[in-house]
């Protein structure tokens, strides 16, 4: 990786929903850490043409969720942000090391411990191990849109040998945790991603810094912008609904840079910025 930051990044997301009954929604679309940083953003929610208020909620790693209370109707949600330079990263919390070593709903590190120790025996923790795990996952899975179910975790992904970005990330996370490396999932905007969508990557704690591991190799890591962070996809969903029937009709995502995309060096240690 060149290490150079993209010359400005612009992202957007548009969701169209149909609410059949009153419902409570939680959105995670906003760029983490952007509030008060060198950038600007706008979130607009309308139900049958009427503006709906959104309540901001602080989430881990500078993430920001938005709580909506909807009446039945046709709902459009539009988010746009422009970021110049880097977004500040929160200081490392020692508790993170403990939380992100534990097995979780979609990253069953305890069930994959034997596989991890057999496949990566003798590889020292650090850049070499991250590269080895990324390569191993990338060569054993095939990226197939729509191939996985919302309930599939790392074990099922390994058995099926296919998945999408979140499945790749879950398997990476589970293997790293099994090797005593704290690991977590980050939902991101990814300039250069094709086809464009929300993206998910793993992060591993190395020498006090969270480093990106993306076994899909679908977007340059230096261009990524964090949205949400958590143990796995259960913590980072872009949309969650409670108390009413809500149908997601369409999703449109855009993420671009103002200059040339960074070049990728898969052996380099890179952080989300």
C-alpha positions in Angstrom: 0.0 0.0 0.0 1.3 3.4 -0.9 0.0 4.8 2.4 -1.3 8.0 0.7 -4.8 9.0 1.7 -7.3 9.5 -1.1 -7.8 13.1 -2.2 -11.3 13.5 -0.7 -14.0 10.8 -0.5 -17.7 11.1 -1.1 -20.2 8.4 -0.1 -23.9 8.0 -0.2 -26.6 5.5 0.5 -30.3 5.4 -0.4 -32.8 2.9 1.1 -36.4 2.5 0.0 -38.7 0.7 2.5 -42.3 -0.2 3.0 -43.6 -0.2 6.5 -46.8 -2.1 7.0 -47.2 -1.2 10.6 -45.6 1.2 13.1 -42.0 0.2 13.6 -38.7 1.3 15.2 -35.7 1.3 12.9 -32.0 1.6 13.7 -29.7 2.8 10.9 -26.0 2.5 10.7 -25.1 4.5 7.6 -23.1 7.5 9.0 -19.3 7.7 8.6 -17.8 7.0 12.0 -16.0 9.8 13.6 -17.1 12.4 11.1 -19.0 14.6 13.5 -16.7 17.6 14.1 -14.1 16.3 11.7 -13.0 17.7 8.3 -16.1 16.8 6.4 -19.9 17.3 6.0 -22.9 15.0 5.9 -26.7 15.0 5.5 -29.3 12.4 6.5 -32.9 12.7 5.2 -35.8 10.4 6.1 -39.3 10.7 4.6 -42.4 8.6 5.1 -45.1 9.2 2.5 -43.3 12.5 1.7 -43.3 13.7 5.4 -39.9 14.3 7.1 -39.2 11.8 9.9 -36.9 12.9 12.8 -33.8 10.8 13.5 -32.2 10.5 16.9 -28.4 10.1 16.9 -26.9 7.4 19.1 -23.2 7.0 19.9 -21.7 3.6 19.0 -18.2 2.0 19.4 -15.2 3.4 17.6 -16.8 6.7 16.8 -19.8 5.0 15.1 -23.2 6.7 15.1 -26.5 5.0 14.7 -29.8 6.7 14.1 -33.1 5.7 15.7 -36.3 6.2 13.7 -39.9 5.7 14.7 -42.0 5.1 11.6 -45.7 5.1 10.9 -47.0 2.8 8.1 -46.1 4.0 4.6 -43.5 4.4 1.9 -40.1 5.3 3.4 -37.0 6.8 1.7 -33.7 7.2 3.6 -30.9 9.2 2.0 -27.4 9.7 3.5 -24.5 11.7 1.9 -21.1 12.5 3.3 -17.9 14.2 2.0 -14.7 13.5 3.9 -11.5 15.4 3.4 -8.4 13.8 4.8 -8.5 11.3 7.6 -11.2 10.7 10.3 -9.7 10.6 13.8 -9.6 7.1 15.4 -10.6 6.6 19.1 -7.8 5.5 21.4 -7.4 1.8 22.0 -9.4 0.4 24.9 -7.7 -2.4 26.7 -11.2 -4.0 27.2 -11.3 -4.4 23.4 -8.5 -7.0 23.5 -10.6 -9.2 25.8 -14.0 -8.7 24.0 -12.6 -9.4 20.6 -10.8 -12.6 21.6 -14.1 -14.3 22.5 -16.1 -16.4 20.2 -19.3 -14.7 18.9 -22.5 -15.4 17.0 -21.0 -15.4 13.5 -17.3 -16.0 14.3 -17.2 -19.3 16.2 -13.5 -19.3 16.9 -13.8 -22.1 19.5 -15.1 -24.5 16.8 -12.3 -23.6 14.4 -9.4 -23.7 16.9 -8.0 -27.0 15.6 -8.2 -25.9 12.0 -6.4 -22.6 12.8 -3.6 -24.2 14.9 -3.0 -26.9 12.2 -3.0 -24.5 9.2 -0.9 -21.7 10.7 1.4 -23.5 13.1 4.8 -21.8 13.3 3.8 -18.4 11.8 4.6 -15.6 14.2 1.9 -13.0 15.1 2.0 -9.8 13.1 2.0 -8.9 9.4 3.1 -12.4 8.3 0.2 -14.1 10.1 -2.4 -11.6 8.8 -1.2 -12.2 5.3 -1.2 -15.9 5.7 -4.8 -16.0 7.1 -6.0 -13.6 4.4 -4.5 -15.7 1.6 -5.8 -19.0 3.1 -9.3 -17.7 3.3 -9.1 -16.0 -0.1 -8.0 -19.2 -1.9 -10.5 -21.5 -0.2 -13.6 -19.4 -0.7 -15.4 -18.3 -3.9 -17.1 -15.0 -3.9 -20.7 -15.7 -4.9 -23.3 -13.0 -4.4 -26.5 -14.3 -2.7 -24.8 -17.6 -1.8 -25.1 -17.3 2.0 -28.0 -17.0 4.4 -28.3 -14.3 7.1 -27.8 -16.9 9.8 -24.5 -18.4 8.3 -21.4 -18.1 10.4 -17.7 -18.8 9.9 -18.1 -22.6 10.2 -20.9 -22.8 7.7 -18.9 -20.6 5.3 -15.9 -22.9 5.5 -18.1 -25.9 4.8 -19.8 -24.3 1.9 -16.5 -22.8 0.5 -18.4 -19.7 -0.8 -19.9 -16.5 0.4 -19.9 -12.7 0.3 -17.7 -10.1 2.0 -19.2 -10.6 5.5 -18.6 -14.3 5.2 -15.0 -13.8 4.3 -14.6 -11.4 7.2 -16.2 -13.8 9.7 -13.9 -16.7 8.7 -10.9 -14.4 9.0 -12.0 -13.2 12.4 -12.7 -16.7 13.8 -9.3 -18.0 12.7 -7.4 -15.0 14.1 -9.3 -15.3 17.5 -8.5 -19.0 17.6 -4.8 -18.0 17.3 -5.2 -15.5 20.2 -5.2 -12.4 18.0 -8.1 -10.0 18.8 -10.2 -9.5 15.7 -13.4 -7.7 14.9 -15.7 -6.7 12.0 -15.9 -3.3 10.4 -18.7 -2.2 8.0 -17.3 0.3 5.6 -17.8 2.4 2.5 -15.3 1.1 0.0 -14.3 3.3 -3.0 -13.2 1.1 -5.8 -15.6 -1.8 -4.8 -17.2 -3.6 -7.7 -20.1 -4.2 -7.7 -20.7 -1.2 -5.3 -22.4 -2.0 -2.0 -21.8 -1.8 1.7 -18.6 -3.7 2.4 -17.4 -5.7 5.4 -13.7 -6.3 6.4 -11.9 -7.9 9.4 -9.6 -5.9 11.7 -6.9 -7.5 13.8 -5.1 -6.0 16.7 -1.3 -5.9 16.0 1.1 -4.0 18.2 -1.6 -1.7 19.6 -3.1 -0.9 16.2 -6.2 -2.2 14.4 -5.1 -3.5 11.0 -7.4 -4.3 8.0 -7.6 -7.8 6.7 -9.8 -8.1 3.6 -9.5 -11.6 2.0 -11.8 -10.6 -0.9 -9.3 -8.1 -2.3 -12.2 -6.3 -3.8 -11.2 -2.7 -2.8 -8.0 -0.9 -1.8 -7.8 -0.8 2.0 -6.5 2.7 2.2 -9.7 4.1 0.7 -12.1 2.6 3.2 -14.3 4.7 5.5 -15.6 3.1 8.7 -19.4 3.0 9.3 -19.8 0.5 12.2 -17.6 -1.8 14.3 -18.4 -4.8 16.4 -17.9 -8.5 17.2 -19.5 -9.6 13.9 -22.4 -8.7 11.6 -24.9 -8.9 14.5 -23.4 -5.5 15.7 -22.9 -3.8 12.3 -26.1 -4.2 10.3 -26.9 -1.1 8.2 -30.6 -1.5 9.0 -32.5 -3.2 11.9 -36.2 -3.1 12.5 -38.3 -3.8 15.6 -42.0 -4.0 16.4 -43.4 -3.9 12.9 -43.3 -5.4 9.5 -40.8 -3.5 7.3 -39.8 -4.6 3.8 -36.5 -3.4 2.2 -37.3 -2.7 -1.4 -34.1 -1.3 -2.7 -30.6 -0.2 -1.7 -28.2 2.0 -3.6 -24.6 2.7 -2.3 -21.9 5.0 -3.8 -18.3 5.6 -2.7 -15.8 7.5 -4.7 -12.5 9.3 -4.3 -11.5 12.7 -5.6 -8.3 11.4 -7.1 -6.7 8.1 -8.1 -7.4 5.1 -6.0 -4.5 3.9 -3.8 -2.5 1.0 -5.0 -2.7 -2.2 -2.9 0.2 -4.0 -1.3 -1.4 -7.1 0.4 1.7 -7.5 2.6 1.4 -4.0 4.2 -0.2 -3.2 7.5 -3.1 -0.8 6.8 -5.6 0.9 9.2 -9.0 2.4 8.4 -8.6 6.1 8.3 
